Amino acid sequence: MDNSLAAVYLGIFVVFLTFAGWFVFAQVFKTRKNELTISKLEDKFQKQEGTIAEYFELGSIYLKKKLYVQAINQMKKALKAAEAEMALEPMPIPEEAEGAEAEMPVAEPLAPLYNALGYAYFGQEQFDMAIRNYKEALKCKPDYVVALNNLAHAYERKKLPRQALETYEAVLNQDPKNVVAKNRCKSLRRQVVAPG
């Protein structure tokens, strides 16, 4: 009886160690991959300009590492490159009037860049800058639910419960199953209705 109990405990311990070892290995592998990417991209940027995707990738890695200043710099470079590219290659818009041949750049691809930039400012607790960038993301793509959720959270952290509630309600209009927005709306309704 004691041997079987010891074997069970040993088996559980081995399984636990296996999972812990796998988790540690996965984290080390992921960290090593990110560090190699940072090194490769920084070396490349020393020699030449990067692409929008490269700046965004590096900025995203910095965001994961909570290096917000570096992330902001990379996201700004990505935006600058994207805006320059869009200025060079305008996309034709559908004809709205007879014989119209106007051209206008498509801004929707900029939305994730502005959202990431807003997230970096939010991480630094620069809520006004975060709000500004989330709004820019929404100008580029009005149905961008992630940016709406982030905007509402920024309003909330800035102690603007009415704006936060309105924004979370806009999230629910676009995504009725959004759990975060549902929960935050409940809480904010109590704050907005209850004085003080």
C-alpha positions as CSV (number, residue, x, y, z in Angstrom):
1,M,0.0,0.0,0.0
2,D,2.8,2.4,0.9
3,N,4.6,1.6,-2.3
4,S,1.6,2.3,-4.5
5,L,1.0,5.6,-2.8
6,A,4.6,6.6,-3.2
7,A,4.4,5.6,-6.9
8,V,1.3,7.8,-7.4
9,Y,3.1,10.7,-5.7
10,L,6.2,10.1,-7.8
11,G,4.1,9.9,-11.0
12,I,2.3,13.2,-10.1
13,F,5.7,14.8,-9.4
14,V,7.2,13.6,-12.7
15,V,4.1,14.9,-14.6
16,F,4.4,18.3,-12.8
17,L,8.1,18.5,-13.5
18,T,7.5,17.7,-17.2
19,F,4.9,20.4,-17.5
20,A,7.1,22.9,-15.7
21,G,10.1,22.0,-17.8
22,W,8.1,22.3,-21.0
23,F,6.8,25.8,-19.9
24,V,10.3,27.0,-19.0
25,F,11.6,25.7,-22.3
26,A,8.8,27.4,-24.3
27,Q,9.4,30.7,-22.5
28,V,13.2,30.5,-23.1
29,F,12.6,29.7,-26.7
30,K,10.1,32.5,-27.2
31,T,12.4,35.0,-25.4
32,R,15.4,33.9,-27.5
33,K,13.4,34.2,-30.7
34,N,12.3,37.8,-29.7
35,E,15.9,38.7,-28.8
36,L,17.2,37.4,-32.1
37,T,14.5,39.4,-34.0
38,I,15.3,42.5,-32.1
39,S,19.0,42.1,-32.8
40,K,18.4,41.4,-36.5
41,L,16.1,44.3,-37.0
42,E,18.2,46.8,-35.1
43,D,21.3,45.8,-37.1
44,K,19.3,46.2,-40.3
45,F,18.0,49.6,-39.3
46,Q,21.6,50.7,-38.7
47,K,22.3,50.1,-42.4
48,Q,19.1,50.9,-44.1
49,E,15.4,51.9,-43.8
50,G,13.0,49.2,-42.6
51,T,9.6,48.3,-44.0
52,I,6.3,49.1,-42.3
53,A,6.0,45.4,-41.2
54,E,9.5,45.4,-39.8
55,Y,9.0,48.6,-37.7
56,F,5.6,47.2,-36.5
57,E,7.2,43.8,-35.6
58,L,10.0,45.4,-33.6
59,G,7.5,47.8,-31.9
60,S,5.3,44.9,-31.0
61,I,8.1,43.0,-29.5
62,Y,9.0,46.1,-27.4
63,L,5.4,46.3,-26.3
64,K,5.5,42.7,-25.1
65,K,8.6,43.5,-23.2
66,K,6.9,46.7,-21.8
67,L,9.6,48.9,-23.3
68,Y,7.1,51.6,-24.2
69,V,9.5,54.4,-25.3
70,Q,11.2,52.1,-27.8
71,A,7.8,50.8,-28.9
72,I,6.6,54.3,-29.5
73,N,9.6,55.2,-31.6
74,Q,9.2,52.1,-33.8
75,M,5.4,52.6,-34.2
76,K,6.0,56.2,-35.2
77,K,8.5,55.0,-37.8
78,A,6.0,52.5,-39.1
79,L,3.3,55.2,-39.4
80,K,5.7,57.5,-41.2
81,A,6.7,54.8,-43.6
82,A,3.0,53.8,-44.1
83,E,1.9,57.4,-44.7
84,A,4.8,57.9,-47.2
85,E,3.8,54.7,-49.0
86,M,0.2,55.7,-49.2
87,A,1.1,59.1,-50.5
88,L,3.1,57.5,-53.3
89,E,0.5,54.9,-54.2
90,P,-3.0,56.4,-53.9
91,M,-5.9,53.9,-54.3
92,P,-8.8,54.8,-56.7
93,I,-12.1,55.2,-55.0
94,P,-15.4,54.1,-56.6
95,E,-17.0,56.6,-58.9
96,E,-19.5,58.6,-57.0
97,A,-20.4,61.0,-59.7
98,E,-20.5,60.8,-63.5
99,G,-16.9,60.9,-64.8
100,A,-15.3,61.2,-61.4
101,E,-11.7,60.0,-61.3
102,A,-10.7,61.1,-57.8
103,E,-8.1,59.1,-55.9
104,M,-7.8,58.7,-52.2
105,P,-5.4,56.6,-50.1
106,V,-7.0,53.8,-48.1
107,A,-6.3,54.5,-44.4
108,E,-7.6,51.2,-43.0
109,P,-4.1,49.6,-42.8
110,L,-3.0,52.4,-40.5
111,A,-5.6,51.4,-37.8
112,P,-3.5,48.7,-36.1
113,L,-0.5,51.0,-36.1
114,Y,-2.4,53.8,-34.3
115,N,-3.9,51.3,-32.0
116,A,-0.5,49.9,-31.0
117,L,0.8,53.4,-30.6
118,G,-2.1,54.2,-28.3
119,Y,-1.4,51.0,-26.3
120,A,2.2,52.1,-25.8
121,Y,1.1,55.5,-24.6
122,F,-1.4,53.8,-22.3
123,G,1.4,51.7,-20.9
124,Q,3.2,54.9,-19.9
125,E,0.0,56.3,-18.4
126,Q,-0.1,59.1,-21.0
127,F,-3.9,58.7,-21.4
128,D,-4.4,61.8,-23.5
129,M,-2.0,60.6,-26.1
130,A,-3.4,57.1,-25.9
131,I,-6.9,58.5,-26.5
132,R,-5.7,60.5,-29.4
133,N,-4.2,57.5,-31.1
134,Y,-7.1,55.2,-30.5
135,K,-9.4,57.9,-32.1
136,E,-7.0,58.0,-35.1
137,A,-7.3,54.2,-35.4
138,L,-11.1,54.6,-35.4
139,K,-10.9,57.2,-38.0
140,C,-9.0,54.8,-40.2
141,K,-11.4,51.9,-39.4
142,P,-14.6,52.9,-37.6
143,D,-15.6,49.3,-36.8
144,Y,-12.3,48.4,-35.1
145,V,-13.6,46.8,-31.9
146,V,-10.1,46.4,-30.3
147,A,-9.4,50.1,-30.6
148,L,-12.9,50.9,-29.3
149,N,-12.3,48.7,-26.2
150,N,-8.9,50.3,-25.7
151,L,-10.4,53.8,-26.0
152,A,-13.0,53.0,-23.4
153,H,-10.4,51.6,-21.1
154,A,-8.3,54.8,-21.5
155,Y,-11.4,56.9,-20.7
156,E,-12.0,54.8,-17.7
157,R,-8.4,55.2,-16.4
158,K,-8.6,59.0,-17.1
159,K,-11.6,59.0,-14.8
160,L,-14.1,59.9,-17.5
161,P,-16.9,57.3,-16.8
162,R,-19.5,58.8,-19.1
163,Q,-17.3,58.7,-22.1
164,A,-16.1,55.2,-21.1
165,L,-19.6,53.9,-20.8
166,E,-20.6,55.4,-24.2
167,T,-17.6,53.8,-25.8
168,Y,-18.2,50.4,-24.2
169,E,-21.8,50.6,-25.4
170,A,-20.5,51.3,-28.9
171,V,-18.4,48.2,-28.5
172,L,-21.5,46.2,-27.6
173,N,-23.3,47.6,-30.6
174,Q,-20.7,46.1,-32.9
175,D,-19.9,43.0,-30.8
176,P,-22.8,42.1,-28.5
177,K,-20.9,39.1,-27.0
178,N,-17.9,41.2,-25.9
179,V,-17.5,40.1,-22.2
180,V,-15.2,42.9,-21.2
181,A,-17.6,45.6,-22.5
182,K,-20.6,43.9,-20.8
183,N,-18.9,43.7,-17.5
184,R,-17.5,47.2,-17.6
185,C,-20.8,48.7,-18.8
186,K,-22.5,47.2,-15.7
187,S,-19.9,48.7,-13.4
188,L,-19.9,52.0,-15.1
189,R,-23.7,52.4,-15.2
190,R,-23.6,52.2,-11.4
191,Q,-20.9,54.8,-11.2
192,V,-22.6,57.2,-13.7
193,V,-26.1,56.8,-12.1
194,A,-24.8,57.0,-8.5
195,P,-23.7,60.5,-7.6
196,G,-20.2,61.1,-6.5
